[in-house]
């Protein structure tokens, strides 16, 4: 991923965008989702911007999950933003989930 000023370019992957699947917590393992969300909320509470690697000790590894993975969290503040903007990407070759969050600051 490339961050330059206000522009974000996420490298394209081979996802089939026409095959839309609604992801709900009941279809996924609950522990990984809750753990990642908890870790992101802890970083948001610090009120800092920048790039954060989760977990801090290398990879998430959960019982019965397909593979180990990590999360790259990008936080950026914007003055004129009515609601937070959240987007992301999965890089299969690196087992990395990229999450980008733009949020308003006061």
N, C-alpha and C positions, 0 to 999 in steps of 0.2 A: 504494500500500500504506500501511496505517496501523499504526503501532506504538504501543501504549499499555500501559505497565507490562508485565504478563505476557500480555496479549491481542494476538493478531495477526489482523487482518482483511485478507484478500487479495481484491481486487475480482474479481468473477466475470467470466468471458469466455464466448465462444460455443463452447467445446470440447465435443465429443460424448464424454461420459464412458463411454458404452456401447461405444464403438469402441476397445478397448484394443489397443495395439500395443506389443510388446516392443521396446524400443530397445537395440540392442547397438552396440558400437563398429564392428563390421564393416559396419553399415548407414549409418554416418555418416562424415564426413570425419575422419580421425584427428588431423590437425594442430590444428584448432580445439578439439577435446575436450581434448587433451593440454595445449595452451596455457592454456586456462581453468583446468583442474585445477591446473596448476603455479602459476598466479597466486594461486589460492585457498589453496593450501598455503603459499605464501610469506607471505600475510597471517596465516594461522593460527599460523605460527611466531613472529609478533610478540607473541602472547598478549594481544591487545587486543580490546575489544568495541566495537561501534558499526556504522556504515554505511560501506561502502567502494565506490567506483565503479571498475569495471574496464573496460577498461584505464585507466590514469591519464591517458592522452593523448586521450581521447574515445571512439572506437569500435574494435571488432575488425573487421578487414577481411581476409578470407582469399580466396585465389584459388579460383575455382569454387564459392564459397558463394553462397547466394541473395541475401543483403543484408548490409550492415554492421549491427552490433548492439553493445550494451553490456551489462554485468552489474552489477546492484546487489546487493552482498553484505551481509547483515545478520548479525552475530555477537552472540550473547547467551550468557552463562554462567549455569548453574543448579547449585545445590549438590546437590540430590537428583535425579540423572539417571543411570540405569544405563548407557545408551548414548546417543551423539549422536542428535539428531533433525534431519533435513534435509528441507526442503520447498521448493517453488519455484513460480514462475508465469512465464508469458510474456505480455508486453503487446505485442500486435501493432502497435497504432497508434504506439507509441514505439520499437519494435524494442529492447525491454529485457527481459532475463531477470533475474528476481528470485530470489535464493537466500537462504534463511533457515537458519542453523545454530545450534542450541542444543547446548551441550556442557558437560560437568562440569568444575568447577574445584576445586582442592584448597587 
